Amino acid sequence: MIKVTRLNGQEFSINALYIERVESFPDTTITLTTGTKYIVRDSKEEVYDRIIQFYQRVQLLSNPHIRGENNEK
């Protein structure tokens, strides 16, 4: 889960595994695989950073093949 902030200042969490798209026009809009959309205060870059941190915490990026490393030792 990642924390984001609604435009009214209320924090909430989104399961990063369900995020399909993050866009800025100019507000940051997060679209889930279910089609649900959330408009948040956080910048697109902040959301990207939190998604990457989440993937690292759950070790989704720990597989060398997913990271694109072909020379696994």
C-alpha positions, 0 to 999 in steps of 0.5 A, a space after each residue: 500500500 502507498 499513502 497519497 493525499 486527496 485534494 482536500 488534504 485527507 490521506 488514504 492508501 492505495 494498493 500499488 499492485 492495482 495501479 494501472 496509470 499515473 497521469 498529470 493534467 495538471 492534477 495527478 490522477 491515479 487510475 486503478 485496474 478496476 477503472 477507479 480514478 483518484 485525483 491526488 495532491 502528490 506529484 506524479 514523481 512522488 507517486 512513482 517513487 512510492 510505488 517503487 519503494 513498495 515494490 522493493 519492500 515486498 521484494 517484487 523487484 528483487 528478482 534479477 530477471 525482472 530488473 533486467 539483469 541477465 548475468 545472475 550469479 
